[in-house]
Amino acid sequence: MSITEILFWVLSTAAIVAALLVIFSKNPVHSVLWLIVVFFAISGHYVLLNAQFLAIVNMIVYAGAIMVLFLFVIMLMNMNADQEPTKSKWMKIAGVISGGSLTLLLIAALKYNTATTGGEEAGIGLIQQLGKTLFNEYVVPFEISSVLFLSAMVGAVVLGKKEKNIVNSDIANQ
C-alpha cells in the first residue's frame, strides 16, 4: 500500500465519521464544527487528486467563510427544544422517501460511472493550467465579470453609506 492510498483511506474515514457526527449531533454548534472537519477532509482529497487550487478555495470559502456565517446564524437564532414545532408523521415519511430516493440515485450513478479521471496526465486542477485556460480562452468573460464585481462593490458602498439626515439637523438648529 502506498502513502497515497493510506492518506485516501484516512481522509475518507475521517470525512464519513465527521459527516455522521454532523447528522447525529444534538448541539447545532457541534454539527457545524464537525462539518468543518468534513470540509478539511474533502480538501485533503483534492490535494490527493492534484487539484491544489480547489483544495485552497474549499478551505477558504467553505470551511472559513460559510461555516463562520452558519455559526453566527445558529448563535443568533437562540434555538430551544421547547420552541421547536413538532413534525407530523407525513413529513417524516416524506423525508425518509426523499432521502432514500437520493441514496438510490447516488448508488445508481456510482454503479454506471465509467469515466476515467486522467487528471495527472492532463494537468487538470493545477493552478498553472487554470491560469493559462482562464487568461487565454476566457479572458473577455473574466474581465466582464471583474467589472461587474467592481460595480457591485461600488453599489454596496453607496447603499451602505449613511446619509446625513437634513431634517434632524434642521430641527436641532431651531
N, C-alpha and C positions, 0 to 999 in steps of 0.2 A: 504494500500500500504506500502510495506516495504522500508527500506532505499536503498536496492539493486535495487529495481525497479525504485525508483526515480533517483538514480545515472545513471541507464541504460538509462532512457529517457532523462536526461540532457546531457549525453555524446553523445547519438545518435543525438539529436537535434543539438548539437554543431558541430558534425562531418559533418552532412548533410549541415548545413548552411555554414560552412567553405569550404566544397567541392564545393558548388555552387559559393562561392566567388572566389575560385581558378579559376574556369572556366570563370566567367564573369568579373574579374578584368582587367582593361585596362593596368595597370602597371605590368610588369612581376615580379618585386621585391615584390610587394604586393601579387601576386599569390603564390610565394614561401613562404612568411610569413604565408599566410593562409593554405598552405599545411603543414607547421609545426604544426599548430593548429589541423589539421586533424590527424596527427600522434600522437599527445598527447592524443586526444580523443580515438584513437584506443588503445593506451597503457592503458588508463583507462578501456576500455572494457576487455583487457587481465587481468587486476587485478581483475575485477569482475568475470572472468572465472577461477580464482585461478591459473593463469599462470604468476607468477611474473617474471620469467626469461625472457619470451617473451616480457613482458612489458618493462623491463630494456633494453634488446637488441634493441627493437624497438626505444626507446628514444635515445639510444647512437648511433646506426648505422644510422637509417633513419633520425630522427629529428636532430641529431647532425652532423654527418659527411657528409652524402649525400646532405642534404639541404645546408650546407655551400659550397659544391662544386657547386651546382646549382646556388647559389648566385654569386660565383666568375665567373662562365661561363657567366651568364647573364650580369654582370657588364663589363666583358671583351669584350663581343660581340658588345657593343655600338649600339644597335638596334634603328633604326629610322623608322618612318612610311613611309618616302619618299623612302627608300631603299628596302622596303618590296615588293617582287614580287606579282603581282595580281594573284589570283587563278581563274581558269576557272570555268565555270558553271558545267562542268562534274566532276571536282574534288569535288565541294561542294555536288553534288548529291551522289557521291561515299562515301563521309564522312557521309552523313545522312543515307544512306543504311547500311553501316558497323556499325554505332552506333546503329541504330535500331535493326539490327540483334543481336548485343551483348546484348542489353537490353532484347530482346525476349528470348535469350538463358539463361540469368540470371534468368528471371522470371520463365521459364520452370524448371530450376534446383532447384529453391526455392519451386516450387509447388510440385515437385515429391520427395523432400527430406524427407525421413522417418527415418533418422539416429538419434539415441539418443546420447547425449554427454557422460554422465557417468564420467565426469571429476573429480568431487569431490570424488566419491567413489573410483576410481582407483588411485587417486593421480597424475593424468596427469597434467603436466605443472609445478609441483613443482620442485625446484632445486634439492632437495634431491633425488627424483625419477629419475630425469635426470642424476645425477651423478652416481647413482647405475647402471642404464642401460648402461651408457657410459663406465664405468670402469669395468663392469662385462662382458657384451656381446660384446662390440665393442672396447675392449682395443687395439687390434692389428691394426685395421684401424685408430684409434685415434693416435697411436704412429707413424704410417707411415705418416699420414697427418702432424704431427708435424715436422717430419724430412723433408718432402717436403717444408713446410713453412720456416724452418730454411735454407734450401738450396736456396730458392727463395730470402730470405733476404740477404744471403751472395752474391748471384748473383747481386742483386740490388746495394749493396755496391760496388762491383767490377766494375760494369758498370758505376756507378755514380762517381767513384773516378777519379779525374783529373790526367791525365798523364803528366809527365814532358816532355815538348817539347824540345827534344835534338837538333833539327835543329835550333830553335830560340836561344838557349843558345850558340851554336857554332858560330852563326852569330854575336851575341852580343860580344863574346870574341875576334873576329877578328878585 
